[in-house]
Every structure is written in structure tokens, then in C-alpha cells.
Amino acid sequence: MSTLLPTSSDIVELHYRQARLSQCQMNWWRRHGVSTTAMCEPSPIFFAKIALQNGGVFDFVTVEEEGTRAFVVMVNDEFGEPADICAWCPRMRRPALWLGAVCMLGQDEVNAPTLGEPLRIFRNPLGWLRAERRGVVLIDHRSAARQLEGISLEAEDAAHAAELRRALARPAPKITWRRNAEAAE
């Protein structure tokens, strides 16, 4: 028996069922330099209670269940289609995904025309939202390394650039050869 993955419509529906931001929460984002436009477009930030799981993913939980209160935002894939939901709160070390279907918040920005500008990478969703959602936040570094190969990147600062170099480094493949083939030549 196979489990069907949620469709883009399912993701949009679940996202819009989450709690609207309270005035206090909106004020928190504004105090931290996030515009109303970035909070609302192209899809609004909502608030939800989540349970973090292993592997950087989360489940939505009810108000009665144990969990973490987090901001949630819909994430589009590289083609601009809703593909996942990202959860984050300032206490979390890094964002988490509902499905694990994407590797970056802002993944639809990877293939967007930049007129020669490097792709901006942010440490967390707060920086990304301050930049009006232009750029990406890495969630799954291994998968992101494959998608970002050959793309010019712009880190937040020198320390962030060093972090990214380490996180995005890919080990060289193991290369062997057959001694018999060499002897036959």
C-alpha cells in the first residue's frame, strides 16, 4: 500500500488553515526589520504549533499536544509551485520542513534571472524576510550543494561565507581502476 504525497493544492490548503499572525506577532516582525509586504507576499506567514522530528522535518500538532510554537511559510520549488511548508522560530537552530521536499527556503529564486548578481544566502528566515524574500535559506545543505553547483553565491558576511564553504563542500568521488584492463593495453 503506497502513501500519496500531498499535492500543491493540499500544501496550500494546509498552509492557509494555520493561525493568522496576531498584532503582537506582526509587531515583532516589524521591530526586526521585516516589511508588511514580506510578511504577506507571495504567501503569508502564519503561526502553528509543531513537533520537531529527526532529519529536519516537523509535524503539525494540536493545541493540546506537546510542541513548539513556530512561524510557518509556504515554500515553492524551483518551478514556483508550492512544494512544502517551512517552520521556524528564533530559538530553533535551523528551519524545519513539513515534507522535506525542498532543500532551501526561497528555492524558486535559484533559477530566477539575476542580471549577473550572485544569489544571496541567508543564515535564517529573518534575514531572508528582511531582504523581501530575495535569496535563499539553506535547510538541507547536502541537497542544496548539488542545486547550487556553478552558481555565484553571496553570504551575509565573512564568517557566513566560511560556514557556507564548509557546509557546501562535496567530497570527491572514490575513483578506482582495473589493473587487468591496464595490462591488456
Legacy VTK file of the C-alpha trace (Angstrom):
# vtk DataFile Version 3.0
C-alpha trace
ASCII
DATASET POLYDATA
POINTS 185 float
0.000 0.000 0.000
1.501 3.323 -1.027
1.032 6.662 0.664
0.250 9.501 -1.699
2.331 12.622 -1.332
0.394 15.838 -0.789
-0.291 17.831 -3.943
0.427 21.545 -4.350
-3.262 22.170 -3.599
-3.025 20.118 -0.387
0.011 22.150 0.720
-1.730 25.469 0.020
-4.864 24.329 1.872
-2.930 23.165 4.938
-0.849 26.334 4.987
-3.923 28.585 4.938
-5.528 26.595 7.800
-2.806 27.785 10.200
-3.328 30.669 12.623
-3.090 34.204 11.321
-0.406 36.338 12.945
-1.595 38.353 15.904
-0.900 42.073 16.055
1.807 41.346 18.654
3.499 38.849 16.296
3.295 41.275 13.357
4.856 43.949 15.549
7.688 41.526 16.434
8.491 41.033 12.721
8.328 44.804 12.087
10.650 45.530 15.049
13.113 43.090 13.457
13.066 44.914 10.109
10.524 42.844 8.163
8.064 44.737 5.966
4.351 44.001 5.793
4.833 43.012 2.148
7.450 40.396 3.079
5.108 39.053 5.781
2.242 38.652 3.316
3.507 38.077 -0.226
3.619 35.858 -2.162
2.061 33.792 0.635
1.527 34.954 4.210
3.461 33.915 7.262
1.243 32.031 9.686
1.700 30.653 13.177
1.434 26.973 14.163
2.299 24.501 16.858
4.737 21.860 15.603
6.625 18.808 16.825
10.183 18.615 15.540
11.255 15.214 14.213
14.648 13.763 13.306
16.033 14.730 9.938
14.988 18.384 9.936
11.271 17.768 9.469
8.227 18.528 11.624
4.604 17.547 12.107
1.737 19.878 12.891
0.226 19.205 16.336
-2.932 20.307 18.095
-3.004 22.970 20.784
-3.323 20.257 23.459
-0.250 18.322 22.301
3.361 18.980 23.270
5.174 21.081 20.707
6.961 24.231 19.699
5.221 27.393 18.548
6.683 28.444 15.217
6.118 30.721 12.276
5.298 28.830 9.084
5.689 29.858 5.468
4.883 28.029 2.254
7.906 27.078 0.152
7.839 26.878 -3.638
10.045 24.528 -5.616
12.440 25.697 -8.340
9.484 25.903 -10.765
7.454 28.208 -8.495
4.967 25.506 -7.403
4.023 25.064 -3.717
6.102 22.090 -2.566
6.466 22.259 1.229
5.923 24.262 4.396
8.824 25.629 6.433
8.645 26.220 10.200
10.984 28.442 12.195
11.167 30.269 15.485
14.093 32.339 16.769
15.050 29.614 19.284
15.394 26.957 16.564
18.922 26.362 15.318
17.668 25.985 11.774
14.346 25.879 9.931
12.454 22.597 9.555
10.288 21.292 6.709
6.957 19.511 6.831
7.668 17.121 3.923
11.387 17.545 3.278
10.540 18.087 -0.400
12.816 21.109 -0.907
16.279 21.966 0.347
16.037 25.761 0.569
13.577 28.386 1.661
13.233 30.541 -1.452
14.193 27.663 -3.732
12.277 29.292 -6.594
14.927 32.065 -6.516
17.706 29.678 -7.641
16.668 29.766 -11.299
15.333 33.336 -11.277
17.172 35.777 -13.539
19.634 37.871 -11.517
21.309 40.019 -14.210
24.748 38.786 -13.178
24.196 39.295 -9.438
25.104 36.429 -7.098
22.363 34.507 -5.312
22.032 35.802 -1.752
22.118 33.202 1.019
20.818 33.997 4.495
21.513 32.280 7.819
17.850 32.164 8.786
14.368 33.176 7.655
14.591 36.517 9.456
17.385 37.746 7.158
15.565 36.346 4.124
12.372 38.193 5.039
14.288 41.434 5.698
15.515 41.117 2.103
11.917 40.830 0.861
12.357 37.069 0.209
15.073 37.655 -2.382
17.623 34.874 -1.994
17.567 31.584 -0.094
17.983 29.994 3.334
19.671 26.602 3.227
17.849 23.825 5.052
19.330 20.617 3.626
22.952 21.527 2.883
23.828 18.309 1.016
20.949 18.643 -1.467
21.482 22.396 -1.739
25.141 21.838 -2.690
24.024 19.897 -5.774
21.456 22.527 -6.782
23.825 25.456 -6.248
26.749 23.965 -8.150
28.167 26.545 -10.575
26.078 29.434 -9.165
27.712 32.549 -7.690
26.659 32.991 -4.072
26.668 35.958 -1.690
26.898 35.256 2.048
25.830 37.659 4.800
29.421 38.244 5.977
32.908 36.667 6.038
32.048 34.252 8.852
28.928 33.134 6.993
30.964 32.663 3.800
33.339 30.352 5.697
30.371 28.417 7.153
28.923 28.006 3.653
32.231 26.816 2.186
32.336 24.045 4.796
28.639 23.184 4.569
28.528 23.081 0.762
31.838 21.235 0.214
31.223 17.959 -1.549
33.583 15.050 -1.134
35.313 13.879 -4.294
34.015 10.555 -5.606
36.084 7.465 -4.935
37.882 6.571 -8.163
39.333 3.131 -8.847
40.665 1.338 -11.905
41.036 -2.252 -13.032
44.592 -3.456 -13.160
43.725 -6.142 -15.736
42.385 -3.555 -18.202
45.601 -1.545 -17.873
47.765 -4.639 -18.506
45.782 -5.553 -21.671
46.581 -2.246 -23.377
LINES 1 186
185 0 1 2 3 4 5 6 7 8 9 10 11 12 13 14 15 16 17 18 19 20 21 22 23 24 25 26 27 28 29 30 31 32 33 34 35 36 37 38 39 40 41 42 43 44 45 46 47 48 49 50 51 52 53 54 55 56 57 58 59 60 61 62 63 64 65 66 67 68 69 70 71 72 73 74 75 76 77 78 79 80 81 82 83 84 85 86 87 88 89 90 91 92 93 94 95 96 97 98 99 100 101 102 103 104 105 106 107 108 109 110 111 112 113 114 115 116 117 118 119 120 121 122 123 124 125 126 127 128 129 130 131 132 133 134 135 136 137 138 139 140 141 142 143 144 145 146 147 148 149 150 151 152 153 154 155 156 157 158 159 160 161 162 163 164 165 166 167 168 169 170 171 172 173 174 175 176 177 178 179 180 181 182 183 184
